[in-house]
Amino acid sequence: MTVPAVSRTLDLIEAFSKVRRPMTVSALAKLLNMPTSSCHGIVKTLEERGYLVDLKKQGGYYFTKRFQMHAQRIAVYDPLPDWLRPALGELRDSAGETVLLAKLADQRAVYLEILESGQSVRYIAQVGDTRPLHASAAGKALLGGLPTAQREAIVLEMDLAKHNVNTLGTPEALLANIEQGNARGWFLTDGEYLAEVTALAVPLMVGNELYAVVIAGPGSRLRTNLNNLAELLLKFKAKASRESG
């Protein structure tokens, strides 16, 4: 369940991140397709808390350094172990494709780390992007890493929306696909969310938390290299198991 006021506040923050200039309340409301009264209430609340300041001569409201200060303080604590990011970078370099780290977030997979491939045609995403569990390699790996009863309960409650003709649209098909992934040790999506994207993933336990490590890229390139990429993922998982003790 989402809270509309919180969603609107986050939309406002992301709007400033995208536009990167002061904006009036009316301009913000128009950009966000939000009632001006609602936008005004959020802006005034943030202003009273010291997060926004009205720069009238420069065209409207903008964030103060208070927001940056809290973000920096939060970032000091990193729940991921020191070895993980360098290891993900090595995996990206060996695979020659984008590598992502994901975690379960309700009935979605959320990307926590993204290390893009240097190739001109590559898979591109942003930290915080989410993907449906039934149509992403990350989602399938996360489901595959759960106990069977918990996995089945989640799948039976999910909205298995069809994103294209390749999307698995029934609980039976999805559960069978996950069983196949568990049997071979890695999970695959081939054009099930974005038609041109193929991705492989493995579940990973780090600090008693379940993650998924993903290799993603253009289907035309990955389909010819699945076995090599799967081997890299399995080696990464084995290394992670040793590092985690």
Number of C-alpha atoms within 10 A of each C-alpha: 4 6 7 9 13 11 11 16 16 11 16 20 14 13 16 16 11 9 10 11 14 21 21 18 20 16 15 23 18 13 14 16 10 16 12 16 12 14 23 17 13 18 23 17 13 15 17 11 11 14 18 21 18 18 14 11 7 12 13 18 22 21 21 14 12 13 13 12 10 10 11 11 9 10 9 8 8 8 9 12 11 9 11 15 15 10 14 21 18 15 23 23 16 11 20 18 26 25 27 25 24 30 23 21 13 10 18 21 28 25 24 16 18 21 23 22 21 12 11 6 11 17 21 13 15 14 14 13 12 21 20 20 26 33 27 29 34 37 32 30 33 27 27 24 19 14 9 12 8 10 16 17 10 15 19 13 10 16 14 18 14 15 16 14 11 15 22 21 17 16 18 13 13 20 21 11 19 24 16 15 20 18 10 9 18 22 28 26 26 22 20 22 23 17 16 13 21 25 27 27 31 28 30 23 14 17 11 8 10 17 24 29 26 30 30 30 24 19 19 11 14 21 15 10 12 15 11 11 23 21 13 17 23 16 13 19 19 13 13 17 13 9 12 14 8
